[in-house]
Amino acid sequence: MSTPATELQQDGYITADGRKIGSVMMDLRSITLRFGGVVAIQDISFDIRQGEIRAIIGPNGAGKSSMLNVISGFYQPQQGEVWFLGKKRPPLKPYQVARQGIARTFQNIALFQGMTVLDNVMTGRLNHMKTGWLAQSIWLGRANKEERINRRKVEEIIDFLEIQSIRKTPVGRLPYGLKKRVELARALAAEPDLLLLDEPMAGMNVEEKEDMSRFILDANDEYGTTIALIEHDMGVVMDLSDRVVVMDYGRKIGDGTPDEVRNNEEVIAAYLGVPND
């Protein structure tokens, strides 16, 4: 993927390959997060723009997952502000954040192992189910129509991620790489404005990484989904991302295009390493 223009405009920017990146969707301002005497995140600010793929990288223990948990509402920072779609976000529960249009996958797969792929993906539609439990139990009228709409969307996602052949297979029987794809399907079924991916390539072989990279790019392109991801595979990060923020020991040490980050001396020293001559 071509990198975006270095100079950001208030209303967005055009990437070198002609993609339109919009204005700021999420703005994290001076975020500080502590666990007792341990500072996990120290005074970090960065934004995520509509339509872009934004990577968060850094060595183990840098605070990346903690930052993703702040974005998803699982952690509440002691200092700083989270702005989403132009409004300051008050402290919210994760399910309330999900209702705002933010979905995520997890570093450790969090699926219902005894349920089928189809049923797991259907759980991603919970925020789109408006009828009460009584109407759903008799499955008539509005509940019937709502169920058909949700199932149609889920089948679309299953086709999109090419998992039709396993749609009725219990998730516990699937290999690791397919489980990761099912988790992505569940997140996409929520139709999020912002999709958070926590190490989507972890534990995958080369072929599985290529497939997952393709699906992430396609989700961004076809659905217009804004994506923020944590990933340790630097080849994947540099190929997928429009912009990259780099963390180290809870601090931000770099922020910019993949090329800018790749040539940042502090980032090289702390994370990327100096190539041997």
N, C-alpha and C positions, 0 to 999 in steps of 0.2 A: 504494500500500500504506500502511496506517495504521502509525504509528510505535509502538514498544513503550512500556510504562511506563518512566519515567525511573529509578525505584528498582528495582534488581535484587535478587532474592532468591537465596539459595544454591542452591535447587533449580530456579531458572528464573523465568520471568515470563510473563504473558499479554499479548499485543499488544492494541491497541485494537480490532482486528477479530476477536478471539477465538482467535487461533492460540496454541498452547502451545509456548513455547520452554523447553528443558530446562536441565539443569545444564551445567557447563563440560565441553566435550569436549577442547579443546586450550588449554593455558595457557602462554604465552610469558613468561618471567620474566627481566627485565634482560638482554635480548639485545644483545650487542655483536659486530659483525662488521667485521673490518679486511682490507684488501688492501694489504699493505705499510704505507705510511704513511697510506693513505686510509681513513678511517672511514666505512663504508657505512651502518652501523646503530649508533646510540649509545644504549645503556642503555634499550631499549624493552620495555615490558611491556603485554600485552593478552591477552584470552581470546576464544575462539570457543565459542559455546554450541550444544548439540544442537538441530537443527531451524531455526536461524536463517540468514539471508543476511547475511554480514559483509563490508563493503566496506573496502578499503584504498586510500586516495587520496592525491594529492599531486602537485606539479609534477615534470617530468622531472628525474631525478637525485636524487629524494628517498630512494631506497632500497627502493621498493615491491617490485620484482622480486627484489631480494636477500632481502627478508623472505619472499617466497613460496618462494624456493629454500631458505631455512632450514627452513621448514615441511615442504617435500617431501624434505628430507634431502640435497639437492644441495650445499648449503654447510653447514659445521659452524662455529658461532659460537665465537669465542675466549673469550667470557664469556657467562654466563647458562644457563638451563635450559629445555628443551622438555618439557612434560608432556602426555601423550596418554592419554585415558581413565583418568585417575587415577594413571598411572605415569610416573615420570621416564624419558624416552627416552634411551638411550645413543647414541653415534655410530653411525649406520646408513647403509648404502648406499641409493640411491634405490629399488632393487628391493625391499629389505627394508621400506622405508617403505610401498611400494605394497601389500605383503602385509599390512600392518597395517590397510589399508582406506582409503588416501589415493590419489586419482587426480587428474590435472591436465591442463589444456590449456596451450598455449604461445603466447607473444606472436607469434612467427614460426611459422607452421603447420608441424607436424612429422608429416607423413603419408607413406606409401609411395606415391609418385606413380604408379608403374606397376601397382599393385595395384587391384583393384576396391573399391568402397565396402564391399561385404560382407566382403571379406577384411581390409580395414583395421579394420573394427569388430570382427571376430573376434580381432584381436590384443589387444583389450582384455580377452579372456577367459583370457589366458595363466595368470594366477594361479589360475584355477579348473580348470586341466587337471592332473590328478594322475597319469594313466597315463604310463608311460615311452615313449621314442621308438620302441622296438621294437613295443610293442602298438599304438601309433598308426599305425605304418607298415603293419601288416596289417589294421588297422581292424576288429577282431573283439571280441566280448565287452564287457568294461568300457569299452574305448576307443570302441567304437561307441555305447554308451549315453551316454558322456560327451560325445561329439561332438554327438549329437542334442540333449542338454540345452543345450549351449552355443549351438548354432545357433538353438534355439527362443528363447533369451534375446536373442540378437542381432537376430532378426527382430522381436521385441517392441520393442526400442529403435528399430529402423528405422521401424516403424509409428508409434511415439510421436513421432519427430522428422519424420515426413512426408517421408521420402526413399525411399519404395518404388520410385518410378519410375527412380531412378538406382542402385539397389542393385548392378547388374552393370556399371556404368560405371567405367572407370579414373579414379582421383581426379585425375590430371593433366589430364583434359579438362574438369573442372568449374570454374565461376566461383568467385571468391574467397569469396563469402558461403556457398555450399554446402560448400566445403571446411571452413569454420569449423564448420558444423553437423555434418559427418562427424567432425571432431575431438571435438566434444562427445559424439557418439554413442559413439565409442571409449572415452572416459572413463567414460560412464555404464554401458557394458557391463561394466566392472570391478565394478559394484555397490558403489561406495565409500561409506563412512560420511561422509567429508569430501571434497568436490570443490573443487579449486583452479582458478580460471579467470583466466588472465593476459590482460587486455584482450580479452574475448570479442567486443566490438563494434567493435574497431579496423578501419578501412577499409570499414565497411559503410554503405550508404545508409539512409535513414529506414525504409523498409519492412523491410529485412533486420534492422535493430535492433529493430523491433517484434516480429518473429518470434522472434528470439533471446531477447528479454526474456520473451516468453510461455513459451518452452521452459524457461528457467531457473526461472521461477516454478512451472511445472508439475512440474519435476523435484523441486523443494523440497516441493511440496504432495503429489504422488502417490507419490513414492518415499521421502519423508521425508529426502532428502539434505541434509546440512548443507553450505553453500556459502560459500567465501571468495573474493572476486573483486577484481581490480584493474581499474579502469575510469576513463577520462578524461571520459566524457560525464556531466556532473553531473546532467542530467535523468534519465538511466538510473539513476545511483547513488541519487538521492533517491527515485525511484519503487520501486526493487527492495529496497533495504537495510532491515534492521531496525536495525542499528547500523553506525557508520562510524568507522574510525580514520584519522587524518590524519597524514602524515609530511612533513617538510621538512628537507632536508640531513641525513638520517639520524636526525632527532629526531622524537619524537611530540609534536605540537602540539595535538591534539584527539582526543576519543574520546567518542562518545555517539550518540544518535538522530540521524537526518538533520536534524531541526529544531534540535537543540542544536548540531550542527556548523555548520549554516548561519548561526547567530547568534553563533558564536564569533569574537571580534574578531581573535585571532591567526590563525585560519584564513582569515578574510576578507582580512587584510592580506597573507598569504603566498601564498594560492592562489586563493580564489574571486574576489577583487577587490571594490572598492567600487563599487556601481552609481552611474551618473551621475544627478544631480538633473535 
